[in-house]
Amino acid sequence: MDEYHPGIVDRFSLCMALLDRDLVIRSWNGCMEELLNRPTASAVGQPLGNLPEFRGLPIRTTIRRLLEGEEVVHLTPPGGRNGRGPLAAGLSLAPLRGPDRAVSGFLMTVIRPPASRQGHLSAPRARSEGIRWRVARAGRSREAGRLALLGAVSELSRETWEEPGPMLQAMLGLLATEVPAEGLAILGVGPGGAGLTLLASRGLSTAAASGLPAAAAGPLGPLLRQGMPVFLESIEPAERWSPEETGLAIRSLVAVPVRSRERLVATLCCLGCRPSPPFGDAERAFFAALASLVGQGLERQPLAASLTKGVLDTVQALAVAVEAKDPYTKGHVQRVTQYAVALGEELGLPPGEIRTLQFGAMLHDIGKIGIRSEVLNKPGALNEGERAHIRSHPIVGEQIIAEVDFLQDVRPCIRHHQERYDGSGYPDELRGQAIPLLARIIAVADVFDALTTDRPYRRALPVERALALLEEEAGRAFDSKVVEALCRMLR
């Protein structure tokens, strides 16, 4: 498993460890040290079964399943998710494959339970508690946290709930891990926009929560009842939100409409007692996607059945946020996505694969979130260590979205978009048809855009010259059929 550097697990604040084929621990990150109170030095080199925390788990049976072809297996201890102990929320094992696709080791991820787990929680409550920890520790960046939050809310939306109140309360609990607001609330909107009622709240006193519908029915009431999104960075004067009714001097507000089957049913509110920073496109898209998931939870429809425009906008906003680290690639994500989708259509891909290709192209470089800015923007030549750091971005990108349910089909696009047809690419040195088709398409779109846009070290090439260079590399670096499709489109 030499191609998987042991330090890779240290990039993530999930509890992770690398195991070789014999289940000997080869790497053990700081989160695992904290969770199990076991220093790395005493864990590395030990067979996993020797550690008392893992006894009783069907590890060997799980490994057989992974060697037979399963991509990931989730395990819970004998007591289930309602049990106690550091492994109470469960763990996952996934195979690590070499260039020949043979399993060379395993990645173990432990879902960290809450510090004060209560015994005998209901199944949905226990699941949401575990999910909350996963969101809180999902990544080192705001963008990764948002992706993890959307994935976690989508999981809650697919749970079976006896009534919507507990589901909405659990969703607000997750939102509180990501959004710095003094109060969160979901207000129900009556048929035709008639009246506001409190459905769920978090961070508000009983008096403030009960007074919120009346306060919201003031000057902003018509907007909320009509389903208009409201983003107010500073409310002056503060009395506009009636502190005598809520007990709060509200100074900033986000209120986004929640729809179920195209009908306005609620408003998701985030209340701040101080002015907030300006709301950009990424924040607006994030809240729209979140409200969409709340609506789908209310109608009990799985997210996979109908990905909404709000989710698409959020993915796009997160992808564009990656470009902020590299000013020379402004617009790169949008152009690569356009080229990739057009290529997919030219090659006759079905609509479902086109959508996966679209998401994959939008997020192909999301792993650069984990690349140091001084390396990413270095004007001169990179040394060997810096090149290795840059080349880690496909693996980092795949790990960022690994816990997001609705992006699972996108993972091969992110991991393999830097592979080359002759096997000279990275990270897995796949060759030919072993490289997923969508990743081969993104690779051609990615390089074509790089050739035809200005970079610090050269001017943009004419389209015809760029196509000629791609044709020279067809069959070596790139899939000949994909290059031929691009030439047909642009000549």
Residue pairs with C-beta under 8 A, 6 or more apart in sequence:
1 18
1 20
1 21
1 26
1 96
1 98
1 104
1 105
3 98
3 99
3 104
3 427
3 428
3 429
4 18
4 96
4 104
4 105
5 388
5 392
6 18
6 26
6 27
7 27
8 18
8 27
8 392
8 395
9 16
9 17
9 18
9 27
9 28
9 29
9 107
10 27
10 29
10 30
11 140
11 370
11 392
11 396
11 399
12 29
12 31
12 139
12 140
12 399
13 31
13 137
13 138
13 139
13 140
14 31
14 109
14 110
14 112
14 134
14 137
14 138
14 403
15 29
15 31
15 32
15 35
15 109
15 110
15 111
15 112
15 137
16 29
16 31
16 32
16 107
16 108
16 109
16 110
17 25
17 27
17 28
17 29
17 32
17 43
17 107
17 108
17 110
18 25
18 26
18 27
18 96
18 105
18 106
18 107
18 108
19 25
19 26
19 48
19 105
19 106
19 107
19 108
20 26
20 104
20 105
20 106
21 103
21 104
21 105
21 106
22 47
23 47
23 48
23 49
23 59
23 63
23 106
24 45
24 46
24 47
24 48
25 43
25 44
25 45
25 46
25 47
25 48
26 44
26 105
27 44
28 38
28 40
28 43
28 44
29 40
30 40
31 112
31 137
32 38
32 40
32 43
32 110
33 39
33 40
33 43
35 86
35 110
35 112
36 43
36 51
36 53
36 86
38 51
43 51
48 54
48 59
48 108
49 55
49 59
53 85
53 86
53 87
54 87
56 77
56 78
57 75
57 77
57 87
57 91
58 75
59 75
59 93
62 73
62 75
62 93
63 93
63 106
65 73
66 73
66 93
66 94
66 95
66 103
66 106
67 95
67 103
71 94
71 95
72 92
72 93
72 94
73 92
73 93
73 94
74 90
74 91
74 92
75 90
75 91
75 92
75 93
76 90
77 83
77 85
77 87
77 88
77 90
79 85
79 88
81 88
81 89
81 90
81 121
81 123
81 126
81 127
81 130
82 88
82 119
82 120
82 121
82 123
82 126
84 117
84 119
86 110
86 112
86 113
87 110
88 113
88 117
89 110
89 111
89 112
89 113
89 126
89 129
89 130
89 133
90 110
90 111
90 130
91 108
91 109
91 110
91 111
92 108
92 109
92 111
93 106
93 107
93 108
94 106
94 107
94 109
95 103
95 105
95 106
95 107
96 103
96 104
96 105
96 106
96 107
97 103
97 104
97 428
98 104
98 428
99 423
99 428
99 429
99 430
101 434
111 130
111 133
111 134
112 133
112 134
112 137
113 129
113 130
113 133
114 129
114 130
114 132
114 133
117 129
121 129
123 159
124 156
124 159
124 160
124 161
124 166
124 167
124 170
125 166
125 170
127 155
127 156
127 159
128 156
128 159
128 170
128 173
128 174
131 152
131 155
131 156
131 174
132 152
132 173
132 174
132 177
134 148
134 152
134 403
135 145
135 148
135 149
135 152
135 174
135 177
135 178
136 177
138 144
138 145
138 147
138 148
138 149
138 403
139 145
139 147
139 148
139 369
139 400
140 369
140 370
141 369
141 370
143 318
143 321
143 322
143 366
143 369
144 369
144 400
145 177
145 178
146 178
146 286
146 314
146 318
147 318
147 400
147 401
147 404
147 407
148 403
148 404
149 174
149 175
149 177
149 178
149 290
150 286
150 289
150 290
150 293
150 311
150 314
150 404
150 406
151 403
151 404
151 405
151 406
151 407
152 174
152 403
153 171
153 174
153 175
153 290
153 293
153 294
153 297
154 293
154 296
154 302
154 303
154 405
154 406
155 405
156 167
156 170
156 171
156 174
156 297
157 167
157 171
157 293
157 294
157 296
157 297
157 300
157 301
157 302
157 303
158 297
158 302
158 303
159 167
161 167
164 199
164 297
164 298
165 199
165 200
167 297
168 186
168 199
168 200
168 294
168 297
169 200
169 202
171 200
171 293
171 294
171 297
172 184
172 185
172 186
172 200
172 201
172 202
173 202
175 184
175 202
175 270
175 290
176 184
176 202
176 203
179 270
180 272
181 203
181 254
181 270
181 271
181 272
182 203
182 248
182 271
182 272
182 273
183 201
183 202
183 203
183 204
183 208
183 248
183 269
183 270
183 271
184 201
184 202
184 203
184 204
184 269
184 270
184 271
185 198
185 200
185 201
185 202
185 204
185 209
185 212
185 268
185 269
185 271
186 198
186 199
186 200
186 201
186 258
186 266
186 267
186 268
186 269
186 294
187 196
187 197
187 198
187 199
187 212
187 213
187 216
187 224
187 266
187 267
187 269
188 196
188 197
188 198
188 199
188 265
188 266
189 195
189 196
189 224
189 225
189 227
189 264
189 265
189 266
189 267
190 196
190 197
193 225
193 226
193 227
193 264
194 225
195 213
196 213
196 216
196 217
196 221
196 224
196 225
196 267
197 213
198 209
198 210
198 212
198 213
199 266
201 209
201 212
204 212
204 246
204 248
204 271
205 247
207 246
207 247
208 246
208 247
208 248
211 242
211 245
211 246
211 247
212 245
212 246
212 269
214 242
214 245
215 241
215 242
215 245
215 246
215 250
216 224
216 241
216 255
216 267
216 269
218 240
218 241
218 242
219 240
220 230
220 253
220 255
223 230
223 255
224 230
224 255
224 257
224 267
226 264
227 257
227 259
227 264
227 267
228 257
229 255
229 256
229 257
229 284
229 287
229 288
230 253
230 254
230 255
230 256
231 253
231 254
231 279
231 283
231 284
232 252
232 253
232 254
233 252
233 275
233 276
233 277
233 278
233 279
234 251
234 252
234 275
234 276
235 241
235 250
235 251
235 252
235 253
238 249
238 250
238 251
239 249
240 250
241 248
241 249
241 250
241 253
243 249
243 250
248 271
248 273
249 273
250 271
250 272
250 273
251 272
251 273
251 274
251 275
252 271
252 272
252 274
252 275
252 276
253 269
253 270
253 271
253 272
254 268
254 269
254 270
254 279
254 287
255 267
255 268
255 269
255 270
256 267
256 268
256 287
256 288
256 290
256 291
257 264
257 266
257 267
257 268
257 291
258 264
258 265
258 266
258 267
258 268
258 291
258 294
258 295
258 298
259 265
259 291
259 292
259 295
260 295
260 296
260 298
260 299
261 299
265 295
265 298
266 294
266 295
266 298
268 287
268 290
268 291
268 294
270 287
281 317
281 320
282 314
282 317
282 318
282 320
282 321
285 310
285 313
285 314
285 316
285 317
286 314
286 317
288 310
288 313
288 314
289 308
289 310
289 311
289 313
289 314
290 310
291 310
292 308
292 309
292 310
292 311
293 303
293 311
296 302
296 303
296 306
296 308
303 311
303 405
303 406
304 405
304 406
307 355
307 406
311 406
312 359
315 359
315 362
315 363
315 407
316 333
316 334
316 362
318 363
318 366
319 333
319 362
319 363
319 365
319 366
320 333
320 334
321 369
322 333
322 365
322 366
322 368
322 369
323 329
323 330
323 331
323 332
323 333
325 368
325 369
325 371
325 373
325 376
325 377
326 368
326 376
326 377
327 377
328 377
328 454
328 455
328 456
331 453
332 365
332 449
332 450
332 453
333 361
333 362
333 364
333 365
335 449
335 453
336 361
336 364
336 442
336 445
336 446
336 449
337 358
337 361
337 362
337 445
339 361
339 444
339 445
339 448
339 449
339 486
340 357
340 358
340 360
340 361
340 441
340 442
340 445
341 354
341 357
341 358
341 361
342 489
343 441
343 444
343 445
343 482
343 485
343 486
343 489
344 353
344 354
344 357
344 438
344 441
345 354
346 485
346 486
346 488
346 489
347 441
347 481
347 482
347 485
349 357
353 438
356 409
356 410
356 413
356 438
357 413
357 438
357 441
357 442
359 407
359 409
359 410
359 413
360 410
360 412
360 413
360 414
360 417
360 438
360 439
360 442
361 413
361 442
361 445
363 397
363 401
363 407
363 410
363 413
363 414
364 397
364 413
364 414
364 417
364 442
364 446
365 393
365 397
366 397
366 400
366 401
366 414
367 392
367 393
367 394
367 395
367 396
367 397
367 398
367 399
367 400
367 414
368 376
368 393
368 397
369 396
369 397
369 400
370 392
370 393
370 396
370 400
371 389
371 390
371 392
371 393
371 396
372 389
375 382
375 386
375 389
375 390
376 390
378 386
379 456
382 390
391 418
391 426
391 427
392 427
394 414
394 415
394 416
394 417
394 418
394 426
394 427
395 415
395 427
397 414
397 415
398 411
398 414
398 415
401 407
401 410
401 411
401 414
402 411
412 436
412 438
412 439
413 436
413 438
413 439
413 442
415 427
415 428
415 439
416 428
416 430
416 435
416 436
416 439
417 439
417 442
417 443
417 446
418 425
418 426
418 427
418 443
419 425
419 426
419 428
419 429
419 430
419 431
419 435
419 439
419 440
419 443
420 431
420 443
420 476
420 477
420 478
421 431
421 432
421 435
421 440
421 475
421 476
421 477
421 478
421 479
422 431
422 475
422 476
422 477
423 429
423 430
423 431
423 432
424 477
425 435
425 443
425 477
435 443
435 479
437 479
440 478
440 479
440 482
441 479
441 482
443 477
443 478
443 482
444 470
444 478
444 479
444 482
444 483
444 486
445 486
447 470
447 477
447 478
448 466
448 467
448 470
448 486
451 460
451 461
451 465
451 466
451 469
451 470
452 460
452 461
452 462
452 463
452 466
453 460
454 460
461 469
463 490
464 491
467 486
467 487
467 490
467 491
470 478
470 483
470 486
470 487
471 483
471 487
473 483
474 480
474 483
474 484
